[in-house]
Amino acid sequence: MAGTIGVPGMSVTHIGTTDPARLRRVFAAFPTGVTALAAEPEGFPVGMAASSFTSVSLDPPLVSVCVAQTSRTWPALRLATRIGVSVLADGHAEASRQLSAKEGDRFGGSRWRRSDDRALFLEGAAAWLDCSLEQEIPAGDHYIVLLRVHDLDIDANAEPLVFHRSAYRRLAS
């Protein structure tokens, strides 16, 4: 049953049904960073953008990302020994769009570097993490993917790319 919850000074709507379009709009109200997950598992680049990235544990060092079970990219990417996670910087909106595209060259126009273990990292990223697949947990229509961090670094001068209300945004200074 849908209704309004009484909160002083606010009108908050309770969602009684899980209308996917409405749920997507509500989820979009939460600003997130954007990451690129990329590797060369079989000698060719495979990558995707993800905004559901979060830290999980310091000991052992773990991060997570959520991936749709319908993803055509994840089955190839999960075969990689190492997966590069690049935290995208302010100037990477186009790279994020390319990595999110269903068709076309996801890596064209962007500069990438490759580790000895074939993880791929986007040049100019705000941070990067060299990871391996730790665990994959089914969760509704997605997988929660736990990644073990083996190496990482940060560009302290880079501003992050932010995704909010289905658009790329800049942080205010």
N, C-alpha and C positions, 0 to 999 in steps of 0.2 A: 504494500500500500504506500503510495507516494503522499507526501505531506510536507508541511513546513515545520521545522524544529525551532522552538522559541529560544533564541539566544539574544540577550540584551544588546541592542545596537546593530544586530545583523539579521538578515533573512537567509536562512540556510535551508535548501531544499533537500529532503531525504529522497533518495532514489529507491523506489519500490521494485522496479524491474531493472534488468541489466541491458538496457538499450545500448548497443555497441557505439552508435554515433555519439550519444550523450556521454557515455563513459569515456570515450576518446577525448571529447572536449574538456571534461573535468581533469583527466590525466594531463592534458596539454597545459593546464594552468600551473603546473609544477615546472619551473625552469631547470634544465639539466645541461651538463656539458655534453660534448659529442666526441666519440672515439672512433677510430678506424681500427679494425681487426684485420690483419693481413699476413700472408705467408706465401711461400712457394712449395706446397706439399709434394707436387709431382713435376717440378721444373717450370711451372707457369704460375703467374701471380693470381691469387684468389683473395678477395677482400670484401668487407662490408662495413657500413657505418652502424653505430649503435649508440643510443643515448641512455640506455638503461645500465650503464657502468657504475659500479660502486665498490668501495673498499669493503673487505670482509674480515680479515684477520691479520694481525702483525706477526703471530707465531703459531703456525707457519704463515708466511706471507701469501695471502690469498686475495683475489679480487673476483667480482662476478659481473656477468653481463647476461641479459635475457635475450633469447633468440627465438623467433617464431618457428614453430614446428613445420610450417610450410616453406621455410627458407630453402631455396635451391643452392645457396652458397655455403651454408653451414656444413652440409655433409662432406663437401670437399675440404673446407677449412679445418674441420675437426681431425682430419688425417695428418695434419702437420705435426712434426716433432715439437716445434716451437711456433708460437703465434705472437706477432708483434702487435702491441696495443699502443696506438698513438693518441694522446689527448690533443684534440685539434685546437689550433690557435685561431685567433680572430680572422685571419686571412684565408681560412680553409673552407669557407662555405661552399665553393664550387667543387672542391674535392669531396666533400660530404655528399653533395648532390649526385656526383658521379658514382660514388660507392653505393649509394642507395638505389641507383637506377636498375631496372629489371634487365635492360638490354644495353649494348654498346660497350665501349672501352672504359672500364672503371678506373684505369690507372693513367690514361692519357692526360697530358698537360700538367701532371704533378711530378715532383721529384721524390723518389723513394730510395732508401738504402736497405741493403740486405745483410743480415748477420750470417755468420758461418753456419748456423743451424737453419737457415732459410726463412727466418722471421723477417717481415718487411715493416719498415718504419717510415712514416711520412716526414720529409725534411721540414724543419721549421715548427715542429709540434711543440706544444707547451710542456709536454712530458711524454715519456715513453716507458713501456714496460715490456720486457722479454719474458714470455709466459709459456707454460705448457698446460694442456688440459688435465685438470685434477679430477673433476666429476661433472656429470651431466644429470640434472634432476628434472623429470617431467613435472610441469606445473601448468595446468590448464592447457591453453593452446600454444604455450611456449616451453622452452627449456631454460632452466636456470643453470648457467654454465659457470662452474668454479674454475678459475685459472690460478696456477701456482706461479708466483713471481720469482724469476731467477736473477734478473738484473733490471735496473731502472735508472732514470736520470730525469732532470728537469731543466727547462730554460726559464729561469727566474724572471726574465724580462718579457716573456711572451704573455699576451692577454688571451684568455680562453674564448673559444667559440661557444656561445650559449644558444640553446634551442628552447623557445618559449612560445606557446600558443601557435604552434606549427610554423614558426618562422625563426630565422637566425637573428640573434640580437647581440649587441655589445654591452658590456658592463659600463655603467656610468663611473666616471672618475671621482 
